[in-house]
Amino acid sequence: MKIANRIEVSPDVCHGKPRIAGTRIPVEIILGLLADGLTPKEIVAKCYPDLAEEDILACIRYAKQLVEEEEVHAVREA
């Protein structure tokens, strides 16, 4: 099932975690590489040459969408 542009989920692939469409590469792996300081160009060149930079950007957009939709509720300490 497509859940965002270039991002899909299937319970039988990657334990149901969001992944780049048509691959077994989880979004969280790409976000981790970005968090480690790699650029989209570096991720494609050094790690996943079969991906397009647009795939990497789709992971960022998907993460942004999740944060936008997240509801945060303050919890008072006892």
N, C-alpha and C positions, 0 to 999 in steps of 0.2 A: 504494500500500500504506500503510495506517495503521500508524504506528510508535509513536504515543502519542495520548492524547486530544487531538483537534483538530490533530494534526501528521501529515503524510503525505509519502511519497517516491515519486517516479516518475522513472525514468531519462530520460524525454522532457520533463520540466518542470523548469526551474531547474537544469539540468545534474545532476539527481539529488540536489540538496541538500534537506534537510528544509525544508518550507514549511507555512504554515498551510493546513489542509485547504480545498479548494475555491478557493484563490487561487494567485497566482504570487508571493506575498510570502515570501521566505526567512526562516527563524527567525533567521539571523545579522543580518539588517537590523533586526529588532525588538530583538534583544539589544544591538545597537550603539546604537540610540536610547535604550534604557534606560541603557546605560553612559554616554551623553552627558548623562544627568540628566533625561530626560523621564519623566513618570509614565505609567502605562497610560492614564489619562484624557486626557492631553495627546497621546499617540500617536494615539488614536482621533479626538480633536477636530481636531488640526492636520495629521495625516499620512494616516491611513487611516480615514476616517469609516464605511466599510463593515464594519470589523472590530468585534468586541465586546471589551470588556475581558477576557473569559474567554479569548479568543484570545491576548492578550498574556500572561496568566498561564500559559497552556498552554506558551508558549515558555520561560518561566522554569522551569516544572516539568520540561520536556524537558531543558534545560541542567543542571538539578540532578541528574536521573537519570544523565546522561552522566558527570558528575563523581563521583557515587557509585559507578558501575560501573568507573571508570578505575583501572587498576593502575599504580602508580608504583614504579619500581625505581631504587635509588641506583646511581650509576656512580662508581666510584673514579677519581680523577684519577691519571694516571701520573706 
